[in-house]
């Protein structure tokens, strides 16, 4: 909030009104809204009261984007910044606060398609086998990893999951994703078995006398945090000898890529991942295709 605190009251009020309105319209995450707020605050500060944020023209935006285009800056960062500005001015146009959108004729910078890093099936198997399931924490972590891979969960969905969302009898988890959208995702037999064992043998011991709705809990009796999950996964990846930089999202990438490698329909994967737009899911077809191309080159006699 430091950047916006440095602004005059009128500018800060305009930005916060936009943030509130965007949240009401689209239910975006706090992280996304925070990025919009930060981008707009920095642009308003750059304008330095020469012109009000809401009155900025195309030339002002172009000059700002050019100033931010320093050596080493990536087209992806510039695209994200322009996207923030575009969201703001389109919102003002819908609210009849301005007569035209100053971003309308500004083109997005060209950026190469970045393919997500993914784990091989052997990598995933090694990662899943890394926790010591003779310990309560290891059993929790094995169930956690199995669930992430079986359901393709975002880390925020994992740490926000409650016991009530899991139905091991039916083998599904009810996930609340981005924008508050809910989806039912099948778990598979392995994940169900590890979840049942964790809840039967370890969860109560970790909680002790404390109470929590969280599915995955710590030895202090509270729910897991994103940082907890990241730290645990990175440690298990090193223990398993996986060279790639493994993050919680890597299991979500692996979930999607491995489904497509084994013939899953793209729209089915979209539904399982909770993507609002099919184009977001299509990135995984490139990952799967790249993997198949590499396999062909390695094993085909004329590859």
C-alpha positions as CSV (number, residue, x, y, z in Angstrom):
1,X,0.0,0.0,0.0
2,X,3.0,2.3,0.3
3,X,2.9,3.5,-3.3
4,X,-0.8,4.5,-3.1
5,X,-0.3,6.1,0.3
6,X,2.0,8.7,-1.4
7,X,-0.8,9.9,-3.7
8,X,-3.2,12.7,-3.2
9,X,-6.6,11.8,-1.8
10,X,-8.6,12.2,-5.0
11,X,-6.2,9.9,-7.0
12,X,-6.2,7.3,-4.3
13,X,-10.0,7.5,-4.1
14,X,-10.3,6.9,-7.9
15,X,-8.0,3.9,-7.8
16,X,-9.7,2.3,-4.8
17,X,-13.1,2.9,-6.4
18,X,-11.8,1.0,-9.5
19,X,-10.4,-1.8,-7.3
20,X,-13.7,-2.2,-5.5
21,X,-15.7,-2.1,-8.7
22,X,-13.5,-4.7,-10.4
23,X,-13.8,-7.0,-7.4
24,X,-17.6,-6.7,-7.5
25,X,-17.6,-7.4,-11.3
26,X,-15.1,-10.2,-11.5
27,X,-14.3,-11.5,-8.0
28,X,-10.5,-11.3,-8.7
29,X,-8.0,-12.4,-6.1
30,X,-6.3,-10.1,-3.7
31,X,-3.0,-10.6,-5.4
32,X,-4.4,-9.6,-8.8
33,X,-6.2,-6.5,-7.4
34,X,-3.0,-5.6,-5.5
35,X,-1.0,-5.7,-8.7
36,X,-3.5,-3.4,-10.5
37,X,-3.4,-1.0,-7.5
38,X,0.4,-0.9,-7.5
39,X,0.6,-0.4,-11.3
40,X,-1.9,2.5,-11.3
41,X,-0.3,4.1,-8.2
42,X,3.2,4.1,-9.9
43,X,1.7,5.6,-13.1
44,X,-0.1,8.3,-11.1
45,X,3.1,9.1,-9.3
46,X,5.0,9.3,-12.6
47,X,2.4,11.8,-13.9
48,X,3.3,13.9,-10.9
49,X,0.1,16.0,-11.0
50,X,0.9,17.3,-14.5
51,X,-2.4,15.6,-15.4
52,X,-4.9,13.7,-13.3
53,X,-4.8,9.9,-13.6
54,X,-8.3,9.8,-15.0
55,X,-7.5,12.5,-17.5
56,X,-4.3,10.9,-19.0
57,X,-4.1,10.7,-22.8
58,X,-2.7,8.2,-25.1
59,X,0.6,10.2,-25.4
60,X,1.0,10.1,-21.6
61,X,0.6,6.3,-21.5
62,X,3.0,5.8,-24.4
63,X,5.6,8.1,-22.8
64,X,5.2,6.1,-19.5
65,X,5.5,2.7,-21.2
66,X,8.6,4.0,-23.1
67,X,10.2,5.2,-19.8
68,X,9.6,1.8,-18.3
69,X,11.1,0.0,-21.3
70,X,14.6,-0.2,-19.8
71,X,17.4,-2.6,-20.7
72,X,16.6,-6.0,-19.2
73,X,12.9,-5.4,-18.9
74,X,10.7,-8.1,-20.4
75,X,7.8,-7.8,-22.9
76,X,5.8,-9.8,-20.5
77,X,6.2,-7.2,-17.8
78,X,5.2,-4.4,-20.2
79,X,2.2,-6.4,-21.3
80,X,1.1,-6.9,-17.7
81,X,1.5,-3.1,-17.0
82,X,-0.5,-2.2,-20.1
83,X,-3.2,-4.7,-19.1
84,X,-3.6,-3.0,-15.7
85,X,-3.9,0.4,-17.4
86,X,-6.4,-0.9,-20.0
87,X,-8.6,-2.5,-17.3
88,X,-8.7,0.9,-15.5
89,X,-9.6,3.0,-18.4
90,X,-12.1,0.6,-19.8
91,X,-13.8,0.6,-16.4
92,X,-13.9,4.4,-16.4
93,X,-15.4,4.3,-19.9
94,X,-18.1,1.9,-18.8
95,X,-18.8,4.2,-15.8
96,X,-19.1,7.2,-18.2
97,X,-16.2,8.9,-16.3
98,X,-14.2,9.4,-19.5
99,X,-15.2,9.8,-23.2
100,X,-12.6,7.6,-24.8
101,X,-10.2,4.9,-23.8
102,X,-6.6,6.2,-24.1
103,X,-5.3,2.6,-24.3
104,X,-7.5,1.7,-27.3
105,X,-4.9,2.1,-30.0
106,X,-1.9,1.0,-28.0
107,X,-0.7,-2.5,-29.1
108,X,0.4,-5.1,-26.7
109,X,4.1,-5.8,-26.9
110,X,5.0,-9.0,-28.7
111,X,6.0,-11.7,-26.3
112,X,7.1,-15.3,-26.9
113,X,4.9,-18.0,-25.5
114,X,6.4,-19.2,-22.2
115,X,5.8,-22.9,-21.7
116,X,5.3,-24.0,-18.1
117,X,8.0,-26.2,-16.7
118,X,6.6,-29.6,-16.0
119,X,7.7,-32.8,-14.2
120,X,8.0,-36.2,-15.9
121,X,5.8,-39.0,-14.6
122,X,9.0,-40.5,-13.1
123,X,9.7,-37.2,-11.3
124,X,6.2,-37.1,-9.9
125,X,6.5,-40.7,-8.7
126,X,9.8,-39.9,-6.9
127,X,8.3,-36.7,-5.4
128,X,5.3,-38.6,-4.1
129,X,7.4,-41.3,-2.5
130,X,9.8,-38.8,-0.8
131,X,7.8,-38.2,2.5
132,X,8.4,-40.5,5.4
133,X,4.9,-41.8,5.9
134,X,5.9,-43.4,9.3
135,X,5.7,-39.9,10.7
136,X,2.5,-37.8,11.2
137,X,3.9,-34.9,9.2
138,X,5.2,-37.2,6.4
139,X,1.8,-38.9,6.2
140,X,0.2,-35.5,5.9
141,X,2.6,-34.4,3.2
142,X,2.1,-37.6,1.2
143,X,-1.6,-37.1,1.3
144,X,-1.1,-33.4,0.3
145,X,1.1,-34.2,-2.6
146,X,-1.2,-37.0,-3.8
147,X,-4.2,-34.6,-3.7
148,X,-2.3,-31.8,-5.6
149,X,-1.3,-34.2,-8.4
150,X,-4.6,-36.1,-8.5
151,X,-6.8,-32.9,-8.6
152,X,-4.5,-30.3,-10.2
153,X,-5.1,-27.9,-7.4
154,X,-3.7,-24.4,-7.2
155,X,-1.7,-23.9,-3.9
156,X,-4.3,-21.4,-2.7
157,X,-7.0,-24.0,-3.3
158,X,-5.0,-26.6,-1.4
159,X,-4.4,-24.5,1.7
160,X,-8.0,-23.2,1.6
161,X,-9.5,-26.7,1.4
162,X,-11.6,-27.9,4.4
163,X,-12.5,-31.4,5.5
164,X,-16.1,-30.7,4.4
165,X,-15.0,-30.2,0.8
166,X,-13.6,-33.8,0.5
167,X,-15.9,-36.8,0.0
168,X,-13.7,-39.9,0.0
169,X,-16.7,-42.1,-0.4
170,X,-17.6,-40.6,-3.8
171,X,-13.9,-39.9,-4.5
172,X,-14.3,-36.1,-5.2
173,X,-13.2,-32.8,-3.9
174,X,-15.3,-29.6,-4.2
175,X,-12.9,-26.8,-5.0
176,X,-13.5,-23.1,-4.8
177,X,-11.2,-21.5,-7.4
178,X,-10.6,-18.0,-8.9
179,X,-13.6,-15.7,-8.9
180,X,-15.4,-18.0,-6.4
181,X,-16.2,-20.5,-9.1
182,X,-16.8,-24.0,-7.7
183,X,-15.9,-27.3,-9.4
184,X,-16.0,-31.0,-8.5
185,X,-12.8,-32.8,-9.3
186,X,-12.3,-36.6,-9.0
187,X,-9.5,-37.8,-6.8
188,X,-8.5,-41.3,-7.9
189,X,-8.0,-44.3,-5.8
190,X,-4.4,-43.5,-4.6
191,X,-5.3,-40.0,-3.4
192,X,-8.4,-41.3,-1.6
193,X,-6.5,-44.0,0.2
194,X,-3.7,-41.6,1.4
195,X,-6.3,-38.9,2.4
196,X,-8.3,-41.4,4.5
197,X,-5.1,-42.7,6.2
198,X,-3.9,-39.2,7.0
199,X,-7.3,-38.1,8.4
200,X,-7.6,-41.4,10.3
201,X,-4.1,-41.6,11.8
202,X,-2.3,-38.2,11.7
203,X,-4.6,-35.2,11.5
204,X,-6.0,-35.6,15.0
205,X,-2.5,-36.0,16.4
206,X,-1.2,-32.9,14.7
207,X,-4.2,-30.9,15.9
208,X,-4.0,-32.1,19.5
209,X,-6.6,-30.4,21.6
210,X,-7.1,-27.7,19.0
211,X,-9.9,-27.4,16.4
212,X,-9.6,-26.5,12.7
213,X,-11.7,-26.8,9.6
214,X,-8.6,-26.9,7.4
215,X,-8.0,-30.2,5.7
216,X,-4.2,-30.0,6.1
217,X,-2.9,-28.8,9.4
218,X,0.4,-28.2,11.1
219,X,1.9,-29.4,14.3
220,X,0.8,-26.1,15.9
221,X,-2.8,-27.0,15.1
222,X,-3.4,-24.4,12.4
223,X,-3.9,-24.7,8.7
224,X,-1.0,-25.0,6.2
225,X,0.1,-21.7,4.5
226,X,1.4,-21.2,0.9
227,X,4.9,-20.8,2.3
228,X,4.6,-24.1,4.3
229,X,3.6,-26.0,1.1
230,X,6.3,-24.4,-1.0
231,X,9.0,-25.2,1.6
232,X,7.9,-28.8,2.0
233,X,7.7,-29.5,-1.8
234,X,11.1,-27.9,-2.5
235,X,12.6,-30.1,0.3
236,X,11.1,-33.3,-1.1
237,X,12.2,-32.4,-4.6
238,X,15.8,-32.1,-3.4
239,X,15.5,-35.3,-1.5
240,X,14.1,-37.1,-4.6
241,X,17.0,-35.8,-6.7
242,X,14.8,-33.8,-9.0
243,X,16.9,-31.2,-10.8
244,X,14.1,-28.9,-12.0
245,X,13.1,-26.0,-9.7
246,X,10.0,-27.6,-8.3
247,X,7.1,-25.4,-7.0
248,X,3.6,-26.3,-5.9
249,X,2.4,-25.2,-9.3
250,X,4.6,-27.8,-10.9
251,X,2.3,-30.5,-9.8
252,X,-0.7,-28.7,-11.4
253,X,1.3,-28.4,-14.6
254,X,2.2,-32.1,-14.4
255,X,-1.5,-33.0,-13.8
256,X,-2.6,-31.2,-17.0
257,X,0.3,-32.3,-19.2
258,X,0.1,-36.0,-18.2
259,X,-3.7,-36.1,-18.8
260,X,-3.2,-34.7,-22.3
261,X,-0.2,-37.0,-22.9
262,X,-2.6,-39.9,-22.2
263,X,-5.3,-38.7,-24.5
264,X,-7.5,-36.5,-22.3
265,X,-9.9,-34.1,-24.0
266,X,-8.7,-30.4,-23.8
267,X,-12.1,-29.2,-22.6
268,X,-12.2,-31.8,-19.9
269,X,-8.8,-30.6,-18.7
270,X,-10.1,-27.1,-18.8
271,X,-13.0,-28.0,-16.5
272,X,-10.7,-30.0,-14.1
273,X,-8.3,-27.1,-13.8
274,X,-11.1,-24.5,-13.3
275,X,-10.0,-22.3,-16.2
276,X,-12.6,-19.8,-17.3
277,X,-11.1,-19.6,-20.8
278,X,-10.0,-22.5,-23.0
279,X,-7.1,-20.4,-24.3
280,X,-5.5,-20.6,-20.9
281,X,-5.6,-24.4,-21.0
282,X,-4.2,-24.6,-24.5
283,X,-0.7,-23.8,-23.3
284,X,-0.6,-27.4,-22.0
285,X,-1.1,-28.8,-25.5
286,X,2.2,-27.1,-26.5
287,X,3.9,-28.8,-23.5
288,X,2.4,-32.2,-24.4
289,X,3.3,-31.7,-28.1
290,X,6.9,-30.8,-27.2
291,X,7.2,-33.9,-25.0
292,X,5.9,-36.1,-27.8
293,X,8.2,-34.5,-30.3
294,X,11.2,-35.2,-28.0
295,X,10.1,-38.8,-27.6
296,X,9.7,-39.2,-31.4
297,X,13.2,-37.7,-32.0
298,X,14.7,-40.0,-29.4
299,X,13.1,-43.3,-30.2
300,X,12.0,-43.2,-33.9
301,X,14.5,-44.7,-36.3
302,X,14.2,-41.7,-38.5
303,X,13.8,-39.2,-35.8
